[in-house]
Amino acid sequence: MGVSGGIAAYKAALLVRELMRRGHEVRVVMTEAATRFVGPITFTGLTGAPPVVDLWDARYAGEVHVELAEWADAMVVAPATAHTMARAAGGIANDALTATLLCFDGPVVFAPAMHTRMWKHPATARNVAQLRADGAAFVGPTEGPLASGDVGLGRMAEPDVIAAAVEASVRSDLAGFTVLVSAGGTHEDLDPVRFLGNRSTGKMGYALAERAAARGAHAVLVSGPTSLATPSGVERIDVRSALEMEAAILERRGSVDAIVMAAAVADYRPAELATDKLKKTDGPRSLELVRNPDILAGLGAWREGSHPVLVGFALETQDVVPNARAKLARKRVDLVVANHATDAFGKSTNRVTLVAADSETALPELDKRDVADAILDWVRARLPAS
Ligand SMILES: Cc1cc2nc3c(=O)[nH]c(=O)nc-3n(C[C@H](O)[C@H](O)[C@H](O)COP(=O)(O)O)c2cc1C
């Protein structure tokens, strides 16, 4: 556990206790600034080992950051200051905490705490985005009274919430299973330079693949065109059109345990693909479209029994849940994740309802990774005990 120099450092002691209460062994690394907020001896008393503060401390034999990074199963930085996150995002390793972070290749959770303006500053937002892209998880900050007397976003999450996030980061409940996720929109070509597309960004599918891999699954991501980076540990297959996506999925469907169809697959494609760029003409022009295969319904019809577990998405602009329930029956899938178009596109959060034959669970607005975890929890419960 890393403790950096913010007011919330006093709550780090409670987090140590909470992690120990849950049966974990804890060792603490503090920044120099953190020692001004809370005495190292507090952590010595709680953990039985003096916290590491100084990389150059002669008491440590050899490289203490390497030793700590090899010892730990997970790292949590709580509180995480703007300064320490900036250093971590930049790969700077100028003290024991940041050197250990750079040496550590397991799951990392940051629990930021700072004044609202520091949290909202573009530099902090950039660093948080970079750390997320590097695979780190975040918990908080939450809204409430701040040490400055202001009220706003910036409070460190509560110790039990952080402890749960640390435990979630080391979960391997999908180990041994293969999860196929489709993501993004499709591009249906009209001519060499034009296509019909949609506004899906792929974020939900990428979050699903990322979380599946983080939970130990072999995650296969069949992705339409997108600008997103491949999440770590994910096997990515790039496709362009609905037909290419169908071919990639049919090739793999027999060897997977679950399929989550988060892609926004075009229902139609142009009847003809022009080999040359279409010229403009005077007056209106019409375009003939033909139906694309319904990949999800095809999987539902192919499947015997309930293997692989099949999850579809329903993006609607009206009657969201009734439409999802109709889709569930019509396409013979196990779960339909229903969302409203205005809640879903391009954002990093989503508000969905999980609709199954015998249940309906409305989730609050959550980060897409947390939505992914809720979907994967549902899927995991339908897979055999490993
Ligand atoms: C009283 C006081 C409270 C502070 N609280 C915070 C805080 O909550 N969050 C934060 O990011 N920085 C806070 N800072 C600023 C950091 O202590 C400062 O950026 C420091 O360089 C952080 O070093 P570290 O990241 O190496 O621990 C505070 C500073 C002072 C003097």
The ligand as a Gaussian input file, in Angstrom:
#p B3LYP/6-31G(d) Opt

LIG

0 1
 C       -2.117000      20.835000       4.238000
 C       -1.902000      20.238000       2.877000
 C       -2.845000      19.378000       2.380000
 C       -2.698000      18.802000       1.108000
 N       -3.634000      17.952000       0.641000
 C       -3.476000      17.399000      -0.573000
 C       -4.447000      16.485000      -1.063000
 O       -5.439000      16.165000      -0.400000
 N       -4.261000      15.972000      -2.291000
 C       -3.191000      16.283000      -3.073000
 O       -3.116000      15.790000      -4.194000
 N       -2.236000      17.127000      -2.626000
 C       -2.367000      17.687000      -1.394000
 N       -1.412000      18.555000      -0.933000
 C       -0.258000      18.852000      -1.773000
 C        0.778000      17.715000      -1.688000
 O        1.131000      17.470000      -0.351000
 C        2.005000      18.073000      -2.532000
 O        1.620000      18.134000      -3.892000
 C        3.115000      17.070000      -2.347000
 O        4.178000      17.418000      -3.206000
 C        2.666000      15.654000      -2.654000
 O        3.766000      14.803000      -2.605000
 P        3.625000      13.235000      -2.831000
 O        2.703000      13.027000      -3.987000
 O        5.033000      12.805000      -3.142000
 O        3.144000      12.645000      -1.580000
 C       -1.549000      19.131000       0.337000
 C       -0.602000      19.977000       0.856000
 C       -0.772000      20.536000       2.110000
 C        0.300000      21.477000       2.644000

